[in-house]
Amino acid sequence: MLVRNTARRLAGAAAAAGLSIAIVLSANPAFADAGFERWVAGFRATAMQSGISGATYDRAFRGINSADPEVIEKARFQPEFTAPVWDYFDNRVHEQSISVGRAMAKKWKPWLDKIEARYGVDRNILLAIWSMESNYGEILKNDKVMRNVVRSLATLAYADQRRAKFARTQLIAALKILQTGDIDESHLMGSWAGAMGHTQFIPTSYQAYAVDMDGNGHRDIWNSVPDALATAANLLKKNGWQAGKTWGYEVVLPAGTKFPKGSISLSKWQTLGVTRPSGKPFRNGGDKAELKVPDGRGGPAFLMTRNFYVLKNYNNADKYALAVGLLADQIAGYGELAQDWKRPFTKLSFAEKQELQERLTAHGYYDGKADGKIGEGSRSAIKAFQLQAGMDADGHPSLEVLKTLRKQ
């Protein structure tokens, strides 16, 4: 959610502050640990001035006597996402995320009914956010990804001088979460930048929006799916979600027409020749919408309504909000895009991507998980194979590459 934008800022700042971090990561780990312990001891007074009891502070830091080097590395080297637009959506809106979303809609229907009634946020939007943020909770089971939130935030506050204020603020908020008793210190786990639970809230956002939906006395976004989904719904409602309305529409643009920038009414867009692929009229014609073509005029086009911009309060990126909307529509049973993304190759199904990864592994090119998601490791493996096979080394997960692999 909001943490991703913060994480990007942390990454850039950490890279800019490389000199100070390099000092922390000196060749003498004992020195680094001693410095971190001094920082923790010094921050205790600040925490107590913010309402944290000494007992809570000491309990939270029990056994934490060194900075987390992996957190520092991720802060330094976390790259901005620069892959083509189709790559972003292919890795998030696919057969598995859709089918699991539909299964979760059935499994959690009684709670989704209650959440939808209370907050007015479409259940499929909440399911799509759950998928995007934690793969329906699967990421919470990954010990290589989940980290102690107190240690992570303390590490950032100690090592990244340019973002120390943010990290200190989040650390105080995390300690207050412990002090309320919603979760204990052994289960306060999150990402390297402090995002927590099924729907990945940073501590201050948790404080602002967390909900005890299941009524057990704890706002538990780590273990309670109802609490996590209701918390996401509460964030959207408080930021202006319009109940009963869509996030936007895929549209067909008349050739050769120039369109105004900014938001105008859906009725006005229709008079300009912008239509839905189905030919159906726009609902709520007085609602304003903005035209976006994330893949250029040759790719799919969309009219984004107010709810699209509310989704950006979760993560301030057009691609994120659009992926949530498209995945939600797919979970709900709407058809695929009428105009697909402009891929320079033949697309693979999710199962075929897994097969591609498995075959790359069998031939010694890939050592990651066959999870159907094409990241840097998969692309590097594809390029290596393409070079060996005499193909253009573009790294694309194409049907052509898979067919060649099948012949090996």
Contacts in CASP RR format, 6 or more apart in sequence:
PFRMAT RR
TARGET T0000
AUTHOR 0000-0000-0000
METHOD contacts of the structure
MODEL  1
MLVRNTARRLAGAAAAAGLSIAIVLSANPAFADAGFERWVAGFRATAMQS
GISGATYDRAFRGINSADPEVIEKARFQPEFTAPVWDYFDNRVHEQSISV
GRAMAKKWKPWLDKIEARYGVDRNILLAIWSMESNYGEILKNDKVMRNVV
RSLATLAYADQRRAKFARTQLIAALKILQTGDIDESHLMGSWAGAMGHTQ
FIPTSYQAYAVDMDGNGHRDIWNSVPDALATAANLLKKNGWQAGKTWGYE
VVLPAGTKFPKGSISLSKWQTLGVTRPSGKPFRNGGDKAELKVPDGRGGP
AFLMTRNFYVLKNYNNADKYALAVGLLADQIAGYGELAQDWKRPFTKLSF
AEKQELQERLTAHGYYDGKADGKIGEGSRSAIKAFQLQAGMDADGHPSLE
VLKTLRKQ
1 129 0 8 1.000
1 133 0 8 1.000
1 195 0 8 1.000
1 199 0 8 1.000
1 200 0 8 1.000
1 201 0 8 1.000
1 202 0 8 1.000
1 205 0 8 1.000
1 232 0 8 1.000
1 235 0 8 1.000
1 314 0 8 1.000
1 315 0 8 1.000
2 201 0 8 1.000
2 202 0 8 1.000
2 205 0 8 1.000
2 313 0 8 1.000
2 314 0 8 1.000
2 315 0 8 1.000
2 316 0 8 1.000
3 191 0 8 1.000
3 193 0 8 1.000
3 194 0 8 1.000
3 195 0 8 1.000
3 200 0 8 1.000
3 201 0 8 1.000
3 202 0 8 1.000
3 205 0 8 1.000
4 195 0 8 1.000
4 315 0 8 1.000
4 317 0 8 1.000
4 320 0 8 1.000
5 315 0 8 1.000
5 316 0 8 1.000
5 317 0 8 1.000
6 166 0 8 1.000
6 193 0 8 1.000
6 202 0 8 1.000
7 78 0 8 1.000
7 191 0 8 1.000
7 192 0 8 1.000
7 193 0 8 1.000
7 195 0 8 1.000
8 78 0 8 1.000
8 80 0 8 1.000
9 163 0 8 1.000
9 166 0 8 1.000
10 75 0 8 1.000
10 78 0 8 1.000
10 156 0 8 1.000
10 160 0 8 1.000
10 163 0 8 1.000
10 166 0 8 1.000
10 193 0 8 1.000
11 74 0 8 1.000
11 75 0 8 1.000
11 76 0 8 1.000
11 77 0 8 1.000
11 78 0 8 1.000
11 79 0 8 1.000
11 80 0 8 1.000
12 78 0 8 1.000
13 160 0 8 1.000
13 162 0 8 1.000
13 163 0 8 1.000
14 21 0 8 1.000
14 72 0 8 1.000
14 75 0 8 1.000
14 76 0 8 1.000
14 78 0 8 1.000
14 159 0 8 1.000
14 160 0 8 1.000
14 162 0 8 1.000
14 163 0 8 1.000
15 76 0 8 1.000
15 77 0 8 1.000
16 162 0 8 1.000
17 160 0 8 1.000
17 161 0 8 1.000
17 162 0 8 1.000
18 76 0 8 1.000
20 159 0 8 1.000
20 160 0 8 1.000
20 161 0 8 1.000
21 72 0 8 1.000
21 75 0 8 1.000
21 76 0 8 1.000
21 159 0 8 1.000
21 160 0 8 1.000
24 32 0 8 1.000
24 67 0 8 1.000
24 72 0 8 1.000
24 158 0 8 1.000
24 159 0 8 1.000
25 32 0 8 1.000
25 69 0 8 1.000
25 72 0 8 1.000
25 159 0 8 1.000
26 32 0 8 1.000
29 66 0 8 1.000
32 66 0 8 1.000
32 67 0 8 1.000
33 65 0 8 1.000
33 66 0 8 1.000
33 67 0 8 1.000
35 158 0 8 1.000
36 65 0 8 1.000
36 66 0 8 1.000
36 67 0 8 1.000
36 154 0 8 1.000
36 155 0 8 1.000
36 158 0 8 1.000
37 65 0 8 1.000
37 66 0 8 1.000
39 154 0 8 1.000
39 157 0 8 1.000
39 158 0 8 1.000
40 61 0 8 1.000
40 64 0 8 1.000
40 154 0 8 1.000
43 154 0 8 1.000
43 157 0 8 1.000
43 168 0 8 1.000
43 171 0 8 1.000
44 54 0 8 1.000
44 57 0 8 1.000
46 168 0 8 1.000
46 172 0 8 1.000
47 54 0 8 1.000
47 57 0 8 1.000
47 171 0 8 1.000
47 172 0 8 1.000
47 175 0 8 1.000
48 54 0 8 1.000
48 57 0 8 1.000
50 172 0 8 1.000
50 176 0 8 1.000
51 176 0 8 1.000
52 172 0 8 1.000
52 175 0 8 1.000
52 176 0 8 1.000
52 179 0 8 1.000
53 179 0 8 1.000
56 175 0 8 1.000
56 178 0 8 1.000
56 179 0 8 1.000
57 175 0 8 1.000
59 178 0 8 1.000
59 185 0 8 1.000
60 150 0 8 1.000
60 174 0 8 1.000
60 175 0 8 1.000
60 178 0 8 1.000
60 185 0 8 1.000
60 188 0 8 1.000
61 150 0 8 1.000
61 154 0 8 1.000
62 185 0 8 1.000
64 148 0 8 1.000
64 150 0 8 1.000
64 151 0 8 1.000
64 154 0 8 1.000
67 151 0 8 1.000
67 154 0 8 1.000
67 155 0 8 1.000
67 158 0 8 1.000
67 159 0 8 1.000
68 147 0 8 1.000
68 148 0 8 1.000
68 151 0 8 1.000
68 152 0 8 1.000
68 155 0 8 1.000
68 192 0 8 1.000
70 147 0 8 1.000
70 192 0 8 1.000
71 147 0 8 1.000
71 151 0 8 1.000
71 152 0 8 1.000
71 155 0 8 1.000
71 156 0 8 1.000
71 159 0 8 1.000
71 192 0 8 1.000
71 193 0 8 1.000
72 155 0 8 1.000
72 159 0 8 1.000
72 160 0 8 1.000
74 192 0 8 1.000
74 193 0 8 1.000
75 156 0 8 1.000
75 159 0 8 1.000
75 160 0 8 1.000
75 163 0 8 1.000
75 192 0 8 1.000
75 193 0 8 1.000
81 88 0 8 1.000
84 343 0 8 1.000
85 294 0 8 1.000
85 295 0 8 1.000
85 319 0 8 1.000
85 341 0 8 1.000
86 295 0 8 1.000
86 341 0 8 1.000
86 342 0 8 1.000
86 343 0 8 1.000
87 374 0 8 1.000
88 319 0 8 1.000
88 323 0 8 1.000
89 319 0 8 1.000
89 322 0 8 1.000
89 323 0 8 1.000
89 326 0 8 1.000
89 341 0 8 1.000
90 341 0 8 1.000
90 347 0 8 1.000
90 374 0 8 1.000
91 373 0 8 1.000
91 374 0 8 1.000
91 375 0 8 1.000
92 131 0 8 1.000
92 132 0 8 1.000
92 323 0 8 1.000
92 327 0 8 1.000
93 323 0 8 1.000
93 326 0 8 1.000
93 327 0 8 1.000
93 330 0 8 1.000
94 350 0 8 1.000
94 372 0 8 1.000
95 349 0 8 1.000
95 350 0 8 1.000
95 351 0 8 1.000
96 350 0 8 1.000
96 372 0 8 1.000
97 131 0 8 1.000
97 135 0 8 1.000
97 327 0 8 1.000
98 327 0 8 1.000
98 330 0 8 1.000
98 331 0 8 1.000
100 131 0 8 1.000
100 136 0 8 1.000
101 127 0 8 1.000
101 131 0 8 1.000
101 136 0 8 1.000
101 331 0 8 1.000
102 331 0 8 1.000
102 333 0 8 1.000
104 127 0 8 1.000
104 130 0 8 1.000
104 136 0 8 1.000
105 112 0 8 1.000
105 123 0 8 1.000
105 124 0 8 1.000
105 127 0 8 1.000
105 331 0 8 1.000
108 225 0 8 1.000
108 226 0 8 1.000
108 229 0 8 1.000
111 213 0 8 1.000
111 214 0 8 1.000
111 225 0 8 1.000
111 226 0 8 1.000
111 229 0 8 1.000
112 123 0 8 1.000
112 126 0 8 1.000
112 127 0 8 1.000
112 229 0 8 1.000
114 213 0 8 1.000
114 226 0 8 1.000
115 121 0 8 1.000
115 123 0 8 1.000
115 126 0 8 1.000
115 213 0 8 1.000
115 226 0 8 1.000
115 229 0 8 1.000
115 230 0 8 1.000
115 233 0 8 1.000
116 122 0 8 1.000
116 123 0 8 1.000
116 233 0 8 1.000
118 230 0 8 1.000
118 233 0 8 1.000
119 230 0 8 1.000
119 233 0 8 1.000
119 234 0 8 1.000
119 236 0 8 1.000
119 237 0 8 1.000
119 241 0 8 1.000
120 233 0 8 1.000
120 237 0 8 1.000
120 241 0 8 1.000
120 243 0 8 1.000
120 244 0 8 1.000
121 232 0 8 1.000
121 233 0 8 1.000
121 236 0 8 1.000
121 237 0 8 1.000
121 241 0 8 1.000
121 243 0 8 1.000
122 244 0 8 1.000
122 328 0 8 1.000
122 332 0 8 1.000
124 328 0 8 1.000
124 329 0 8 1.000
124 331 0 8 1.000
124 332 0 8 1.000
125 236 0 8 1.000
125 247 0 8 1.000
125 311 0 8 1.000
125 324 0 8 1.000
125 325 0 8 1.000
125 328 0 8 1.000
126 229 0 8 1.000
126 232 0 8 1.000
126 233 0 8 1.000
127 229 0 8 1.000
127 328 0 8 1.000
127 331 0 8 1.000
128 323 0 8 1.000
128 324 0 8 1.000
128 325 0 8 1.000
128 327 0 8 1.000
128 328 0 8 1.000
128 331 0 8 1.000
129 199 0 8 1.000
129 232 0 8 1.000
129 314 0 8 1.000
129 324 0 8 1.000
130 136 0 8 1.000
130 137 0 8 1.000
130 198 0 8 1.000
130 199 0 8 1.000
130 228 0 8 1.000
130 229 0 8 1.000
130 232 0 8 1.000
131 327 0 8 1.000
132 320 0 8 1.000
132 323 0 8 1.000
132 324 0 8 1.000
132 327 0 8 1.000
133 195 0 8 1.000
133 198 0 8 1.000
133 199 0 8 1.000
133 200 0 8 1.000
134 140 0 8 1.000
134 197 0 8 1.000
134 198 0 8 1.000
134 199 0 8 1.000
134 200 0 8 1.000
136 198 0 8 1.000
137 197 0 8 1.000
137 198 0 8 1.000
139 145 0 8 1.000
139 146 0 8 1.000
140 146 0 8 1.000
140 189 0 8 1.000
140 197 0 8 1.000
140 198 0 8 1.000
140 222 0 8 1.000
145 191 0 8 1.000
146 189 0 8 1.000
146 190 0 8 1.000
146 191 0 8 1.000
147 189 0 8 1.000
147 190 0 8 1.000
147 191 0 8 1.000
147 192 0 8 1.000
147 194 0 8 1.000
148 188 0 8 1.000
148 189 0 8 1.000
149 174 0 8 1.000
149 188 0 8 1.000
149 189 0 8 1.000
149 190 0 8 1.000
149 194 0 8 1.000
149 196 0 8 1.000
149 203 0 8 1.000
150 171 0 8 1.000
150 174 0 8 1.000
150 175 0 8 1.000
150 178 0 8 1.000
150 185 0 8 1.000
150 188 0 8 1.000
152 190 0 8 1.000
152 191 0 8 1.000
152 192 0 8 1.000
152 193 0 8 1.000
152 194 0 8 1.000
153 167 0 8 1.000
153 168 0 8 1.000
153 170 0 8 1.000
153 171 0 8 1.000
153 174 0 8 1.000
153 194 0 8 1.000
153 203 0 8 1.000
154 167 0 8 1.000
154 171 0 8 1.000
156 163 0 8 1.000
156 164 0 8 1.000
156 166 0 8 1.000
156 167 0 8 1.000
156 193 0 8 1.000
157 164 0 8 1.000
157 167 0 8 1.000
157 168 0 8 1.000
157 171 0 8 1.000
158 164 0 8 1.000
160 167 0 8 1.000
169 204 0 8 1.000
170 194 0 8 1.000
170 202 0 8 1.000
170 203 0 8 1.000
170 204 0 8 1.000
171 203 0 8 1.000
173 202 0 8 1.000
173 203 0 8 1.000
173 204 0 8 1.000
173 206 0 8 1.000
173 207 0 8 1.000
174 188 0 8 1.000
174 194 0 8 1.000
174 203 0 8 1.000
176 203 0 8 1.000
176 207 0 8 1.000
177 183 0 8 1.000
177 188 0 8 1.000
177 203 0 8 1.000
177 206 0 8 1.000
177 207 0 8 1.000
178 184 0 8 1.000
178 185 0 8 1.000
178 188 0 8 1.000
181 218 0 8 1.000
182 210 0 8 1.000
182 218 0 8 1.000
182 219 0 8 1.000
182 220 0 8 1.000
183 218 0 8 1.000
183 220 0 8 1.000
183 222 0 8 1.000
187 222 0 8 1.000
187 223 0 8 1.000
188 196 0 8 1.000
189 196 0 8 1.000
189 197 0 8 1.000
189 222 0 8 1.000
190 196 0 8 1.000
190 197 0 8 1.000
191 200 0 8 1.000
193 202 0 8 1.000
194 202 0 8 1.000
194 203 0 8 1.000
195 201 0 8 1.000
195 202 0 8 1.000
196 202 0 8 1.000
196 203 0 8 1.000
196 206 0 8 1.000
196 221 0 8 1.000
196 222 0 8 1.000
197 221 0 8 1.000
197 222 0 8 1.000
197 228 0 8 1.000
198 221 0 8 1.000
198 222 0 8 1.000
198 225 0 8 1.000
198 228 0 8 1.000
198 229 0 8 1.000
199 221 0 8 1.000
199 228 0 8 1.000
199 229 0 8 1.000
199 231 0 8 1.000
199 232 0 8 1.000
201 209 0 8 1.000
201 210 0 8 1.000
201 221 0 8 1.000
201 231 0 8 1.000
205 235 0 8 1.000
206 219 0 8 1.000
206 221 0 8 1.000
206 231 0 8 1.000
208 235 0 8 1.000
208 238 0 8 1.000
209 231 0 8 1.000
209 234 0 8 1.000
209 235 0 8 1.000
209 238 0 8 1.000
210 219 0 8 1.000
210 221 0 8 1.000
210 227 0 8 1.000
210 231 0 8 1.000
210 234 0 8 1.000
211 219 0 8 1.000
211 227 0 8 1.000
211 230 0 8 1.000
211 231 0 8 1.000
211 233 0 8 1.000
211 234 0 8 1.000
212 218 0 8 1.000
212 219 0 8 1.000
212 220 0 8 1.000
212 227 0 8 1.000
213 224 0 8 1.000
213 226 0 8 1.000
213 227 0 8 1.000
213 229 0 8 1.000
213 230 0 8 1.000
213 231 0 8 1.000
214 220 0 8 1.000
214 224 0 8 1.000
214 226 0 8 1.000
214 227 0 8 1.000
216 224 0 8 1.000
218 224 0 8 1.000
218 227 0 8 1.000
219 227 0 8 1.000
219 231 0 8 1.000
220 227 0 8 1.000
221 227 0 8 1.000
221 228 0 8 1.000
221 231 0 8 1.000
222 228 0 8 1.000
232 314 0 8 1.000
235 313 0 8 1.000
235 314 0 8 1.000
236 310 0 8 1.000
236 311 0 8 1.000
236 313 0 8 1.000
236 314 0 8 1.000
239 310 0 8 1.000
239 313 0 8 1.000
240 306 0 8 1.000
240 310 0 8 1.000
241 307 0 8 1.000
241 310 0 8 1.000
242 306 0 8 1.000
242 307 0 8 1.000
242 310 0 8 1.000
245 283 0 8 1.000
245 284 0 8 1.000
245 287 0 8 1.000
245 305 0 8 1.000
245 306 0 8 1.000
245 307 0 8 1.000
246 283 0 8 1.000
246 305 0 8 1.000
246 307 0 8 1.000
247 304 0 8 1.000
247 305 0 8 1.000
247 307 0 8 1.000
247 308 0 8 1.000
247 311 0 8 1.000
247 321 0 8 1.000
247 324 0 8 1.000
247 325 0 8 1.000
247 328 0 8 1.000
248 289 0 8 1.000
248 302 0 8 1.000
248 303 0 8 1.000
248 304 0 8 1.000
248 305 0 8 1.000
248 307 0 8 1.000
248 308 0 8 1.000
248 325 0 8 1.000
249 276 0 8 1.000
249 282 0 8 1.000
249 289 0 8 1.000
249 302 0 8 1.000
249 303 0 8 1.000
249 305 0 8 1.000
250 276 0 8 1.000
250 277 0 8 1.000
250 300 0 8 1.000
250 301 0 8 1.000
250 302 0 8 1.000
250 337 0 8 1.000
250 338 0 8 1.000
250 339 0 8 1.000
251 269 0 8 1.000
251 274 0 8 1.000
251 275 0 8 1.000
251 276 0 8 1.000
251 277 0 8 1.000
251 291 0 8 1.000
251 301 0 8 1.000
251 302 0 8 1.000
251 303 0 8 1.000
252 274 0 8 1.000
252 275 0 8 1.000
252 276 0 8 1.000
252 277 0 8 1.000
252 301 0 8 1.000
252 338 0 8 1.000
252 339 0 8 1.000
253 259 0 8 1.000
253 274 0 8 1.000
253 293 0 8 1.000
253 297 0 8 1.000
253 301 0 8 1.000
254 272 0 8 1.000
254 273 0 8 1.000
254 274 0 8 1.000
257 272 0 8 1.000
257 273 0 8 1.000
259 272 0 8 1.000
259 274 0 8 1.000
259 291 0 8 1.000
262 290 0 8 1.000
262 291 0 8 1.000
263 288 0 8 1.000
263 289 0 8 1.000
263 290 0 8 1.000
264 288 0 8 1.000
264 289 0 8 1.000
265 285 0 8 1.000
265 286 0 8 1.000
265 287 0 8 1.000
265 288 0 8 1.000
265 289 0 8 1.000
266 282 0 8 1.000
266 283 0 8 1.000
266 284 0 8 1.000
266 285 0 8 1.000
266 286 0 8 1.000
266 287 0 8 1.000
266 288 0 8 1.000
266 289 0 8 1.000
266 303 0 8 1.000
266 305 0 8 1.000
267 282 0 8 1.000
267 285 0 8 1.000
267 286 0 8 1.000
269 282 0 8 1.000
269 289 0 8 1.000
269 291 0 8 1.000
269 303 0 8 1.000
270 281 0 8 1.000
270 282 0 8 1.000
270 285 0 8 1.000
274 291 0 8 1.000
274 303 0 8 1.000
276 282 0 8 1.000
277 338 0 8 1.000
277 339 0 8 1.000
282 303 0 8 1.000
287 305 0 8 1.000
287 306 0 8 1.000
288 305 0 8 1.000
288 306 0 8 1.000
289 303 0 8 1.000
289 304 0 8 1.000
289 305 0 8 1.000
290 303 0 8 1.000
290 304 0 8 1.000
291 301 0 8 1.000
291 302 0 8 1.000
291 303 0 8 1.000
291 304 0 8 1.000
292 301 0 8 1.000
292 302 0 8 1.000
292 303 0 8 1.000
292 304 0 8 1.000
292 318 0 8 1.000
292 322 0 8 1.000
293 299 0 8 1.000
293 300 0 8 1.000
293 301 0 8 1.000
293 302 0 8 1.000
294 300 0 8 1.000
294 302 0 8 1.000
294 318 0 8 1.000
294 319 0 8 1.000
294 322 0 8 1.000
295 341 0 8 1.000
295 342 0 8 1.000
296 342 0 8 1.000
298 339 0 8 1.000
298 342 0 8 1.000
299 339 0 8 1.000
299 340 0 8 1.000
299 341 0 8 1.000
299 342 0 8 1.000
300 337 0 8 1.000
300 338 0 8 1.000
300 339 0 8 1.000
300 340 0 8 1.000
300 341 0 8 1.000
301 339 0 8 1.000
302 322 0 8 1.000
304 321 0 8 1.000
304 322 0 8 1.000
308 321 0 8 1.000
308 322 0 8 1.000
308 325 0 8 1.000
309 321 0 8 1.000
311 320 0 8 1.000
311 321 0 8 1.000
311 324 0 8 1.000
311 325 0 8 1.000
312 318 0 8 1.000
312 320 0 8 1.000
312 321 0 8 1.000
314 320 0 8 1.000
314 321 0 8 1.000
314 324 0 8 1.000
315 321 0 8 1.000
326 337 0 8 1.000
329 335 0 8 1.000
330 336 0 8 1.000
340 347 0 8 1.000
343 396 0 8 1.000
344 394 0 8 1.000
344 396 0 8 1.000
345 394 0 8 1.000
345 396 0 8 1.000
345 397 0 8 1.000
345 398 0 8 1.000
345 399 0 8 1.000
345 400 0 8 1.000
346 398 0 8 1.000
346 399 0 8 1.000
346 400 0 8 1.000
347 398 0 8 1.000
347 399 0 8 1.000
348 356 0 8 1.000
348 397 0 8 1.000
348 398 0 8 1.000
348 399 0 8 1.000
348 402 0 8 1.000
350 372 0 8 1.000
352 399 0 8 1.000
352 402 0 8 1.000
353 372 0 8 1.000
353 373 0 8 1.000
353 374 0 8 1.000
353 397 0 8 1.000
354 370 0 8 1.000
354 371 0 8 1.000
354 372 0 8 1.000
355 370 0 8 1.000
355 402 0 8 1.000
356 378 0 8 1.000
356 382 0 8 1.000
356 397 0 8 1.000
356 401 0 8 1.000
356 402 0 8 1.000
356 405 0 8 1.000
357 366 0 8 1.000
357 368 0 8 1.000
357 369 0 8 1.000
357 370 0 8 1.000
357 371 0 8 1.000
357 372 0 8 1.000
357 378 0 8 1.000
357 381 0 8 1.000
358 370 0 8 1.000
359 402 0 8 1.000
359 405 0 8 1.000
359 406 0 8 1.000
359 408 0 8 1.000
360 366 0 8 1.000
360 378 0 8 1.000
360 381 0 8 1.000
360 382 0 8 1.000
360 385 0 8 1.000
360 405 0 8 1.000
361 367 0 8 1.000
361 368 0 8 1.000
361 370 0 8 1.000
363 385 0 8 1.000
363 405 0 8 1.000
363 408 0 8 1.000
365 381 0 8 1.000
365 382 0 8 1.000
365 384 0 8 1.000
365 385 0 8 1.000
366 377 0 8 1.000
366 378 0 8 1.000
366 381 0 8 1.000
368 377 0 8 1.000
368 378 0 8 1.000
374 397 0 8 1.000
378 397 0 8 1.000
379 395 0 8 1.000
379 397 0 8 1.000
380 395 0 8 1.000
382 395 0 8 1.000
382 396 0 8 1.000
382 397 0 8 1.000
382 401 0 8 1.000
383 393 0 8 1.000
383 394 0 8 1.000
383 395 0 8 1.000
385 401 0 8 1.000
385 404 0 8 1.000
385 405 0 8 1.000
386 392 0 8 1.000
386 393 0 8 1.000
386 394 0 8 1.000
386 395 0 8 1.000
386 401 0 8 1.000
387 393 0 8 1.000
389 404 0 8 1.000
391 400 0 8 1.000
391 401 0 8 1.000
391 404 0 8 1.000
395 401 0 8 1.000
END
